[in-house]
């Protein structure tokens, strides 16, 4: 919607014609890049737990019962979290591959990476304190199908959306956005 308000032609080219935006490399991290780094690192943390400790359900989906102990182990591995952030920073900001050598973050980028680290630690602490144990299913899942918002003039606006996380706490399904 923000794209449409800023430039209807850009909205049309991106969302109707399906053309991709060629993001110029900026000198600073904007909120979109910050959010992508945070969300992708959180997804990697939980997907690594699923890979290492998960089980396959009767329906064939891999899930993991996340315990306080698992989350404490993740939080205690400071260097692993910082490496995930640096790798994702490299991908999101420098447009590098995940396997590319990581530049040393300095100056403002180092401060931003530290802010992401604080957000991640706070999220993990909150999950550990308030929700563990919980059954983690998925992160950053693109919603299948198209989402349309009807407008008063009879037209529709198409949205794309991602679910941040799907889990069960007890018998309650949580879809987090």
C-alpha positions as CSV (number, residue, x, y, z in Angstrom):
1,X,0.0,0.0,0.0
2,X,2.9,2.3,0.8
3,X,4.3,1.7,-2.7
4,X,0.9,2.5,-4.3
5,X,0.6,5.8,-2.3
6,X,4.2,6.8,-3.2
7,X,4.0,5.9,-6.8
8,X,1.1,4.1,-8.5
9,X,3.2,3.2,-11.6
10,X,5.9,1.5,-9.4
11,X,3.1,-0.4,-7.6
12,X,1.7,-1.5,-11.0
13,X,5.1,-2.6,-12.3
14,X,5.9,-4.5,-9.1
15,X,2.6,-6.1,-8.1
16,X,0.7,-6.4,-11.3
17,X,3.4,-7.0,-13.9
18,X,5.6,-8.8,-11.4
19,X,8.8,-6.9,-12.1
20,X,11.4,-6.9,-9.3
21,X,12.8,-3.8,-7.8
22,X,16.6,-3.3,-8.3
23,X,17.6,-2.2,-4.9
24,X,20.5,0.3,-5.0
25,X,23.1,-0.3,-2.3
26,X,22.5,2.4,0.2
27,X,25.0,3.8,2.7
28,X,22.8,3.0,5.7
29,X,20.5,0.2,6.9
30,X,16.8,1.1,6.5
31,X,14.0,-0.4,8.6
32,X,13.3,-3.0,5.9
33,X,16.8,-4.3,5.9
34,X,16.9,-4.3,9.7
35,X,13.7,-6.2,9.8
36,X,14.9,-8.7,7.2
37,X,18.1,-9.4,9.2
38,X,16.1,-9.8,12.5
39,X,13.4,-12.1,11.0
40,X,15.8,-14.2,9.0
41,X,18.2,-14.8,11.9
42,X,15.2,-15.7,14.2
43,X,14.0,-18.1,11.5
44,X,17.5,-19.6,11.2
45,X,17.7,-20.1,15.0
46,X,14.4,-21.9,15.2
47,X,14.9,-23.9,12.0
48,X,18.3,-25.0,13.3
49,X,16.6,-26.3,16.5
50,X,14.1,-28.1,14.3
51,X,16.9,-29.6,12.2
52,X,18.8,-30.7,15.2
53,X,16.1,-31.8,17.6
54,X,12.9,-32.0,15.6
55,X,10.6,-34.9,14.8
56,X,8.4,-35.6,11.9
57,X,4.6,-35.6,12.5
58,X,2.1,-38.1,11.1
59,X,1.3,-35.5,8.4
60,X,5.0,-35.4,7.4
61,X,5.8,-32.0,8.8
62,X,9.0,-31.6,10.8
63,X,8.5,-29.8,14.2
64,X,10.4,-29.3,17.4
65,X,9.3,-29.1,21.0
66,X,11.3,-26.0,22.1
67,X,12.3,-26.1,25.7
68,X,13.7,-23.5,28.1
69,X,17.0,-25.5,28.1
70,X,17.3,-25.3,24.3
71,X,16.6,-21.6,24.3
72,X,19.1,-21.0,27.1
73,X,21.7,-23.0,25.1
74,X,21.1,-20.8,22.1
75,X,21.3,-17.6,24.2
76,X,24.6,-18.8,25.8
77,X,26.2,-19.2,22.3
78,X,26.9,-15.6,21.8
79,X,29.3,-16.0,19.0
80,X,26.9,-18.2,17.0
81,X,24.2,-15.6,17.2
82,X,26.6,-12.8,16.2
83,X,27.8,-14.8,13.3
84,X,24.3,-15.4,12.0
85,X,23.7,-11.7,12.3
86,X,26.9,-10.9,10.4
87,X,26.1,-13.4,7.7
88,X,22.5,-12.1,7.2
89,X,23.9,-8.5,7.3
90,X,26.2,-9.5,4.5
91,X,23.3,-10.9,2.5
92,X,20.8,-8.1,3.1
93,X,23.0,-5.1,3.1
94,X,25.9,-6.0,0.8
95,X,23.8,-8.3,-1.4
96,X,26.4,-11.1,-1.0
97,X,25.7,-14.8,-0.9
98,X,25.5,-16.6,2.5
99,X,28.8,-18.3,1.8
100,X,30.7,-15.1,0.9
101,X,33.5,-13.8,3.1
102,X,32.1,-11.5,5.8
103,X,33.4,-8.0,6.0
104,X,34.2,-6.7,9.5
105,X,31.2,-4.6,10.5
106,X,32.3,-1.2,11.8
107,X,30.9,2.2,12.7
108,X,27.2,2.6,12.2
109,X,26.7,-0.9,10.8
110,X,28.4,-2.4,13.9
111,X,25.9,-0.5,16.1
112,X,23.0,-1.6,14.0
113,X,24.2,-5.2,14.2
114,X,24.3,-4.9,17.9
115,X,20.8,-3.5,18.0
116,X,19.6,-6.6,16.0
117,X,21.5,-8.7,18.6
118,X,19.6,-7.0,21.4
119,X,16.2,-7.6,19.7
120,X,17.1,-11.3,19.1
121,X,18.2,-11.8,22.7
122,X,15.1,-10.1,24.1
123,X,12.9,-12.3,21.8
124,X,14.6,-15.4,22.9
125,X,14.4,-14.4,26.6
126,X,10.7,-13.7,26.2
127,X,10.0,-16.9,24.4
128,X,12.0,-18.8,27.1
129,X,10.2,-17.0,30.0
130,X,6.7,-16.8,28.7
131,X,6.1,-19.6,26.2
132,X,8.6,-22.5,26.6
133,X,7.9,-25.3,26.1
134,X,6.2,-24.8,22.8
135,X,6.0,-26.7,19.5
136,X,7.7,-24.7,16.7
137,X,6.4,-25.4,13.2
138,X,7.6,-22.7,10.8
139,X,8.9,-19.2,10.3
140,X,8.8,-16.7,7.5
141,X,6.2,-18.7,5.7
142,X,4.8,-17.0,2.6
143,X,1.0,-17.2,2.5
144,X,-0.2,-19.3,-0.4
145,X,-2.8,-17.7,-2.6
146,X,-3.5,-14.1,-3.2
147,X,-4.8,-11.7,-0.6
148,X,-7.0,-9.0,-2.0
149,X,-8.4,-5.9,-0.3
150,X,-11.5,-4.5,-2.1
151,X,-11.6,-0.7,-2.5
152,X,-14.6,1.5,-2.6
153,X,-14.2,2.1,-6.3
154,X,-14.7,-1.5,-7.1
155,X,-11.0,-2.2,-7.7
156,X,-8.8,-4.5,-5.6
157,X,-5.4,-4.2,-4.1
158,X,-3.3,-7.4,-4.0
159,X,-1.1,-8.1,-1.0
160,X,1.8,-10.4,-0.4
161,X,2.3,-11.6,3.2
162,X,4.6,-13.6,5.3
163,X,3.8,-15.2,8.7
164,X,6.6,-14.6,11.1
165,X,6.1,-17.8,13.1
166,X,3.7,-20.6,13.6
167,X,3.8,-22.6,16.9
168,X,1.7,-24.3,19.5
169,X,1.8,-23.3,23.1
170,X,-0.1,-26.0,24.9
171,X,-3.1,-26.7,22.8
172,X,-3.3,-23.1,21.4
173,X,-2.1,-22.4,17.8
174,X,-0.2,-19.1,17.5
175,X,0.2,-17.4,14.2
176,X,2.6,-14.5,14.9
177,X,3.0,-11.6,12.6
